[in-house]
Amino acid sequence: MSDPASAPTPRPRGPTTSVDGCPDSRRPRRWWQAFLVILVGYALAAVPAFVLLMIAAFGFSGCFIECTQPDPLQGWVGVAGLALVLSAPIIAGVAFMKRRGMFWIPVAVLLAGSLFVLL
């Protein structure tokens, strides 16, 4: 026979309380909150993404105001910066949902890298 004292206790439903009796402030975040973080991130990244797209296009084609020799290195730098800018909001949304500090490090690195490419 199994001992009732050794049976696992069921988790309480509803808001949990911490040690001091206050409601737990670490409730799970909703998916739509992370979606809003991603949308705001893309709204903030729209202009830098457009500038990096133009840098890539002008680098690969060589034509801005007048046509010159194409510069593939400039084009690839623009593409790399564009990839950095477009991936940062998604990683920020994941970091917002997971509530882990280690997910914010790539966001900071991606944003710093894209600023470096823009300057």
C-alpha positions in Angstrom: 0.0 0.0 0.0 1.1 3.5 -0.7 1.5 6.0 2.1 -0.8 9.0 1.6 1.9 11.2 3.1 4.3 10.4 0.3 1.8 11.1 -2.5 2.6 14.3 -4.5 0.7 17.3 -3.6 -1.4 18.9 -6.3 -0.4 22.3 -7.5 -2.8 25.0 -6.5 -4.9 26.6 -9.3 -5.0 30.3 -9.8 -2.4 32.9 -8.7 0.3 31.6 -6.5 1.8 33.4 -3.6 5.4 33.9 -2.7 7.0 33.4 0.7 5.9 36.7 2.0 2.3 36.1 1.1 2.2 38.6 -1.9 1.0 37.4 -5.3 3.7 36.0 -7.5 4.8 38.7 -9.9 6.4 36.2 -12.2 3.2 35.0 -13.9 3.7 33.8 -17.4 3.5 36.4 -20.2 1.0 36.1 -22.9 1.9 35.4 -26.5 0.3 38.6 -27.7 2.6 40.6 -25.5 5.6 39.1 -27.2 4.0 39.7 -30.5 3.6 43.4 -29.6 7.3 43.5 -28.7 8.1 42.1 -32.1 5.8 44.6 -33.9 7.3 47.5 -32.0 10.8 46.2 -32.8 10.0 46.0 -36.5 8.5 49.5 -36.4 11.7 50.9 -34.9 13.9 48.9 -37.3 12.0 50.0 -40.5 14.2 53.0 -41.3 17.6 51.3 -40.6 16.5 48.3 -42.5 15.6 50.4 -45.5 18.9 52.2 -45.4 20.8 48.9 -45.2 18.7 47.6 -48.1 19.7 50.6 -50.2 23.4 50.3 -49.2 23.3 46.7 -50.4 21.5 47.5 -53.6 23.9 50.4 -54.4 26.9 48.3 -53.5 25.9 45.4 -55.7 24.8 47.5 -58.7 27.2 50.4 -58.4 24.5 52.9 -59.3 23.4 55.6 -56.9 23.2 59.0 -58.6 25.5 57.9 -61.4 26.8 54.5 -62.1 30.4 53.5 -61.1 32.2 50.2 -60.6 30.1 47.8 -58.3 31.5 47.1 -54.9 30.4 43.7 -53.7 32.0 44.1 -50.3 29.7 47.1 -49.6 26.8 45.0 -50.8 27.5 42.1 -48.5 28.1 44.5 -45.6 24.6 45.9 -46.3 23.1 42.4 -46.4 24.8 41.4 -43.2 23.5 44.5 -41.4 20.0 43.9 -42.8 20.1 40.4 -41.4 21.1 41.7 -38.0 18.4 44.4 -38.0 15.7 42.0 -39.1 16.6 39.2 -36.6 16.8 41.4 -33.5 13.0 41.9 -33.0 12.3 38.2 -33.1 15.0 37.4 -30.6 13.7 40.3 -28.4 10.2 38.7 -28.5 11.6 35.3 -27.5 13.6 37.0 -24.7 10.5 38.8 -23.5 8.5 35.5 -23.4 11.2 33.4 -21.7 12.2 36.0 -19.1 15.8 34.9 -19.2 18.7 37.4 -19.2 20.8 35.2 -21.5 18.4 35.9 -24.4 18.8 39.7 -24.1 22.6 39.4 -24.8 22.1 38.5 -28.5 19.6 41.3 -28.9 22.2 43.8 -27.6 24.9 42.3 -29.8 22.7 42.4 -32.9 21.6 46.0 -32.3 25.2 47.1 -31.6 26.4 45.3 -34.8 23.7 46.9 -36.9 24.6 50.4 -35.5 28.2 49.6 -36.3 27.3 48.8 -39.9 25.1 51.9 -40.3 27.9 54.2 -39.0 
